[in-house]
């Protein structure tokens, strides 16, 4: 893969707002159509040219609002599925949108943005685990399996409702 050429796209400049013309060479280089080629390119760029990745990130961040405004102005993107044809999918907007997606992949792992995303993900996983634990704990409480009830809910004590907390207190008292 030639990292200097990248995707080698050739976008129709006449369909792109002037406010985004400066970004066209970047999109033509980074906007792969095939996911596997894009992933390989991003990995190689992060390893071999981190300074170019940082420049890519900064330029895409600066253009994000303009890209989203462009999307809102494109009536042809508001078609029904039955009206979507090859011309619809070959619109340059999709390459710009893909660059926004690539931008998320190129966020440095030690950045505040990446850390915030990891925290949101961990919180969502914890909420799912809590929900599963509550279901199992309810069954254990009904069956008077208080040790199991306590073991299931203790890791989530900070998330319990008042009723669940009182049940946990009750179950602990039965273990003594």
C-alpha positions in Angstrom: 0.0 0.0 0.0 1.3 3.4 -1.0 0.8 5.6 2.1 1.4 8.8 0.1 -1.4 8.0 -2.4 -3.7 6.3 0.1 -7.2 5.6 -1.2 -6.5 7.5 -4.5 -10.0 8.7 -4.8 -10.9 11.3 -7.4 -13.9 13.3 -6.1 -16.2 15.5 -8.2 -15.2 18.9 -7.0 -18.3 20.5 -8.5 -20.5 18.7 -6.0 -18.5 19.8 -2.9 -19.0 23.2 -1.2 -16.1 25.6 -1.6 -15.8 25.7 2.2 -14.6 22.1 2.1 -12.3 22.3 -1.0 -9.2 22.5 1.2 -10.1 19.2 2.6 -10.5 17.4 -0.7 -6.9 16.1 -1.0 -7.1 14.7 2.5 -10.4 13.0 1.8 -9.1 11.5 -1.5 -6.2 10.1 0.4 -7.9 8.8 3.5 -11.4 8.0 2.3 -11.2 4.3 1.3 -14.2 2.5 0.0 -13.1 -0.9 1.3 -13.1 -1.2 5.1 -10.1 -3.6 5.3 -8.0 -1.3 3.1 -9.0 1.7 5.3 -8.1 -0.2 8.5 -4.7 -1.2 7.1 -4.0 2.4 6.0 -4.9 3.9 9.4 -2.8 1.4 11.2 0.2 2.0 8.9 -0.2 5.8 9.2 -0.4 5.7 13.0 2.8 3.6 13.1 4.8 5.3 10.4 3.5 8.9 10.2 2.0 9.9 13.6 2.6 13.6 12.7 0.4 13.3 9.6 -2.3 11.5 11.7 -2.2 14.4 14.1 -2.6 16.9 11.2 -5.4 14.8 9.8 -7.2 14.8 13.1 -6.8 18.6 13.5 -8.0 19.4 10.0 -11.0 17.0 10.2 -11.9 18.5 13.6 -11.9 22.0 12.1 -14.1 20.8 9.2 -16.6 18.8 11.2 -19.3 21.5 11.4 -18.9 22.4 7.7 -19.4 18.7 6.8 -22.5 18.3 8.9 -23.9 21.6 7.5 -23.3 20.2 4.0 -25.2 17.1 4.9 -28.2 19.2 6.0 -28.2 21.0 2.7 -28.2 17.9 0.5 -31.8 17.2 -0.5 -30.7 14.2 -2.6 -29.7 12.4 0.6 -33.3 12.5 1.8 -34.4 9.9 -0.7 -36.5 6.8 0.0 -34.6 3.5 -0.2 -36.3 2.6 -3.4 -34.9 5.8 -5.1 -31.3 5.2 -4.1 -29.1 4.3 -7.0 -25.4 4.1 -7.8 -25.3 7.9 -8.3 -26.7 8.3 -4.8 -23.9 6.2 -3.3 -21.2 7.8 -5.3 -21.9 11.3 -4.1 -18.7 12.8 -2.6 -20.5 13.5 0.7 -20.1 9.8 1.7 -16.3 10.1 1.4 -16.4 13.1 3.7 -18.6 11.2 6.1 -16.2 8.3 6.1 -13.4 10.7 7.0 -15.4 11.7 10.1 -15.6 8.0 11.0 -11.9 7.5 10.4 -11.2 10.5 12.7 -12.6 8.5 15.6 -10.2 5.6 14.8 -7.2 7.9 14.8 -7.8 9.4 18.3 -4.6 8.9 20.3 -5.2 6.3 23.0 -4.0 8.6 25.8 -6.2 11.6 24.8 -9.0 12.9 27.0 -11.5 12.2 24.2 -10.5 8.6 24.0 -10.5 8.3 27.8 -14.0 9.7 28.0 -15.2 7.2 25.3 -13.7 4.3 27.3 -15.4 5.6 30.5 -18.8 5.8 28.7 -18.3 2.3 27.3 -17.3 0.9 30.8 -20.3 2.6 32.4 -22.7 1.1 29.8 -21.2 -2.3 30.3 -21.6 -1.9 34.0 -25.3 -0.9 33.6 -25.9 -4.0 31.5 -24.2 -6.2 34.1 -26.2 -4.6 36.8 -29.5 -5.3 35.0 -28.5 -8.9 34.6 -27.5 -9.2 38.3 -30.8 -7.6 39.5 -32.8 -10.2 37.5 -30.8 -13.1 39.0 -30.8 -11.6 42.5 -34.6 -11.3 42.4 -34.9 -15.0 41.7 -32.4 -15.7 44.5 -34.3 -13.6 47.0 -37.6 -15.3 46.2 -35.8 -18.7 46.7 -34.3 -17.4 50.0 -30.8 -17.9 48.6 -29.5 -14.9 50.5 -25.7 -15.6 50.0 -26.3 -15.6 46.2 -28.4 -12.5 46.5 -25.7 -10.6 48.4 -22.9 -11.9 46.1 -24.8 -10.7 43.0 -25.7 -7.2 44.3 -22.7 -6.2 46.4 -20.6 -5.1 43.4 -23.4 -2.7 42.4 -24.3 -1.3 45.8 -23.9 2.2 44.6 -26.5 1.6 41.9 -29.2 0.1 44.0 -32.6 1.6 44.6 -33.8 2.2 48.2 -35.9 -1.0 48.1 -33.0 -3.0 46.7 -30.7 -1.6 49.4 -33.2 -2.6 52.1 -33.4 -6.1 50.6 -29.6 -6.3 50.6 -29.5 -5.3 54.3 -32.2 -7.9 55.1 -30.3 -10.6 53.2 -27.0 -9.8 55.0 -28.8 -10.0 58.4 -30.0 -13.5 57.4 -26.4 -14.6 56.8 -25.2 -13.7 60.3 
